[in-house]
Amino acid sequence: MSCVIEINQQPTATMPTPLRNNHAIPSLGFGVYDSPPHTTRASVSHALAAGYRHIDTAQYYENEAQVGLAIRESRIPRDEIFVTTKALDGSGSVDDILCRMRKSVADIDGEEGYVDLFLVHSPSVGKEERKRIWLALERLHDLNLTRAIGVSNYGVKHLEELQTYASPHHFPPAANQIELHPWCQQRPITTYCSSLKIPLLAYCPLVRAQRSTDPILTRIATAHNVSWAQVLVRWALQKGFVPLPKSDTKERIAGNAAVWGWALTEEEMGELDGLDEGAEGAIGPNPVECE
Ligand SMILES: NC(=O)c1ccc[n+]([C@@H]2O[C@H](COP(=O)([O-])OP(=O)(O)OC[C@H]3O[C@@H](n4cnc5c(N)ncnc54)[C@H](OP(=O)(O)O)[C@@H]3O)[C@@H](O)[C@H]2O)c1
């Protein structure tokens, strides 16, 4: 896990965190959920200009092609940008799912391209579908179309189930992406993942702006002369998570990444840690809890 001193020394948004399979993932990502396709291209361009080198999309977001376009237009070498996408649809055969995954890769990076990380989007599709999606991911990896494969929204029981059918060299998965912010700290699954050295990618790190007036959060932000959003990104980084803040607003995109060169104190981290509301603190029904 990243330590505070390393994070402080990093002037850009690209300090790598080791993925479980030795690839490196930039410690700060840029989310594009709910970014309409006609907006995504500009948002990703702003994000790359602001220093993000890690973009998080999904089949479900219907903006993979726009992410790919913005990356190509940036003229930043492909191997300097980390792209994650996810499969939610486990209908049909493993071949059918693989075919949809190949389309995602082509949309993002062209026919000869690859993605860096491909995830099972959610266990909520049920036992059979999540197994088929995983088996398709293993084949995608064998075809060198993704550098790493992992999961999202997986609780302890889903990971234990995965171990029963994953190839030994693909378990533990390369990452688990879950909702993580001070009000939803998901301690059972974060503890389990840490014990297996599975990196945790933090979605909804800004709680979709729903807690922006929290008195503890605003006091800490004022003390550092930063925004509440920067405090939340910083909290996630100092916990060793990889936060994925999303914005379609140019100034916010840059501001949310201006989180280097200062740090929350141990006492402030403790205050934010104390805000955990367990299951109540999640934005909505949490797939980590599903069967
Ligand atoms: N794996 C999963 O199941 C899953 C689920 C949810 C999310 N994710 C990933 O995680 C990413 C982040 O989660 P999220 O998009 O749901 O939520 P989020 O990043 O916590 O919040 C995004 C919202 O906050 C607003 N915002 C951003 N910066 C702000 C600022 N500085 N001041 C005020 N408002 C600000 C944005 O508005 P504007 O855009 O208008 O600026 C947007 O409405 C997603 O984009 C996606 O990539 C994954």
The ligand as an SDF file (V2000), in Angstrom:
LIG
                    3D

 48 52  0  0  0  0  0  0  0  0999 V2000
  -17.6480   -0.1740  -10.5630 N   0  0  0  0  0  0  0  0  0  0  0  0
  -18.7990    0.4230  -10.3020 C   0  0  0  0  0  0  0  0  0  0  0  0
  -19.8420   -0.2130  -10.0940 O   0  0  0  0  0  0  0  0  0  0  0  0
  -18.8200    1.9170  -10.2540 C   0  0  0  0  0  0  0  0  0  0  0  0
  -19.9390    2.5680   -9.7120 C   0  0  0  0  0  0  0  0  0  0  0  0
  -19.9080    3.9550   -9.6660 C   0  0  0  0  0  0  0  0  0  0  0  0
  -18.8090    4.6390  -10.1440 C   0  0  0  0  0  0  0  0  0  0  0  0
  -17.7460    3.9770  -10.6970 N   0  0  0  0  0  0  0  0  0  0  0  0
  -16.5620    4.6890  -11.2400 C   0  0  0  0  0  0  0  0  0  0  0  0
  -16.0950    5.6310  -10.2750 O   0  0  0  0  0  0  0  0  0  0  0  0
  -16.1640    6.9440  -10.8380 C   0  0  0  0  0  0  0  0  0  0  0  0
  -16.4990    7.9570   -9.7650 C   0  0  0  0  0  0  0  0  0  0  0  0
  -17.7740    7.7240   -9.1990 O   0  0  0  0  0  0  0  0  0  0  0  0
  -19.0460    8.6460   -9.5180 P   0  0  0  0  0  0  0  0  0  0  0  0
  -18.8650    9.3080  -10.8510 O   0  0  0  0  0  0  0  0  0  0  0  0
  -20.2320    7.8090   -9.3520 O   0  0  0  0  0  0  0  0  0  0  0  0
  -19.0340    9.6990   -8.3350 O   0  0  0  0  0  0  0  0  0  0  0  0
  -18.0240   10.8130   -7.7660 P   0  0  0  0  0  0  0  0  0  0  0  0
  -16.7460   10.8400   -8.5310 O   0  0  0  0  0  0  0  0  0  0  0  0
  -17.9920   10.5980   -6.3080 O   0  0  0  0  0  0  0  0  0  0  0  0
  -18.8290   12.1630   -8.0180 O   0  0  0  0  0  0  0  0  0  0  0  0
  -19.0820   12.6800   -9.3060 C   0  0  0  0  0  0  0  0  0  0  0  0
  -20.0570   13.8370   -9.1450 C   0  0  0  0  0  0  0  0  0  0  0  0
  -19.4650   14.8690   -8.3490 O   0  0  0  0  0  0  0  0  0  0  0  0
  -19.4560   16.0980   -9.0710 C   0  0  0  0  0  0  0  0  0  0  0  0
  -18.1780   16.7500   -8.7920 N   0  0  0  0  0  0  0  0  0  0  0  0
  -16.9540   16.3340   -9.1820 C   0  0  0  0  0  0  0  0  0  0  0  0
  -15.9910   17.1610   -8.7140 N   0  0  0  0  0  0  0  0  0  0  0  0
  -16.6230   18.1290   -8.0210 C   0  0  0  0  0  0  0  0  0  0  0  0
  -16.1630   19.2690   -7.3270 C   0  0  0  0  0  0  0  0  0  0  0  0
  -14.8630   19.5540   -7.2280 N   0  0  0  0  0  0  0  0  0  0  0  0
  -17.0950   20.0860   -6.7460 N   0  0  0  0  0  0  0  0  0  0  0  0
  -18.4190   19.7850   -6.8250 C   0  0  0  0  0  0  0  0  0  0  0  0
  -18.9090   18.6960   -7.4750 N   0  0  0  0  0  0  0  0  0  0  0  0
  -18.0090   17.8750   -8.0760 C   0  0  0  0  0  0  0  0  0  0  0  0
  -19.6000   15.7290  -10.5270 C   0  0  0  0  0  0  0  0  0  0  0  0
  -20.2910   16.7460  -11.2080 O   0  0  0  0  0  0  0  0  0  0  0  0
  -19.8180   17.3180  -12.6700 P   0  0  0  0  0  0  0  0  0  0  0  0
  -19.5130   16.1340  -13.5260 O   0  0  0  0  0  0  0  0  0  0  0  0
  -21.0120   18.0830  -13.1140 O   0  0  0  0  0  0  0  0  0  0  0  0
  -18.6080   18.1920  -12.4210 O   0  0  0  0  0  0  0  0  0  0  0  0
  -20.4470   14.4680  -10.4580 C   0  0  0  0  0  0  0  0  0  0  0  0
  -21.8210   14.8070  -10.3690 O   0  0  0  0  0  0  0  0  0  0  0  0
  -17.2200    6.8130  -11.9370 C   0  0  0  0  0  0  0  0  0  0  0  0
  -17.1860    7.8720  -12.8490 O   0  0  0  0  0  0  0  0  0  0  0  0
  -16.8790    5.4610  -12.4970 C   0  0  0  0  0  0  0  0  0  0  0  0
  -15.7690    5.5460  -13.3490 O   0  0  0  0  0  0  0  0  0  0  0  0
  -17.7390    2.6170  -10.7320 C   0  0  0  0  0  0  0  0  0  0  0  0
  1  2  1  0
  2  3  2  0
  2  4  1  0
  4  5  1  0
  4 48  2  0
  5  6  2  0
  6  7  1  0
  7  8  2  0
  8  9  1  0
  8 48  1  0
  9 10  1  0
  9 46  1  0
 10 11  1  0
 11 12  1  0
 11 44  1  0
 12 13  1  0
 13 14  1  0
 14 15  2  0
 14 16  1  0
 14 17  1  0
 17 18  1  0
 18 19  2  0
 18 20  1  0
 18 21  1  0
 21 22  1  0
 22 23  1  0
 23 24  1  0
 23 42  1  0
 24 25  1  0
 25 26  1  0
 25 36  1  0
 26 27  1  0
 26 35  1  0
 27 28  2  0
 28 29  1  0
 29 30  1  0
 29 35  2  0
 30 31  1  0
 30 32  2  0
 32 33  1  0
 33 34  2  0
 34 35  1  0
 36 37  1  0
 36 42  1  0
 37 38  1  0
 38 39  2  0
 38 40  1  0
 38 41  1  0
 42 43  1  0
 44 45  1  0
 44 46  1  0
 46 47  1  0
M  CHG  2   8   1  16  -1
M  END
$$$$
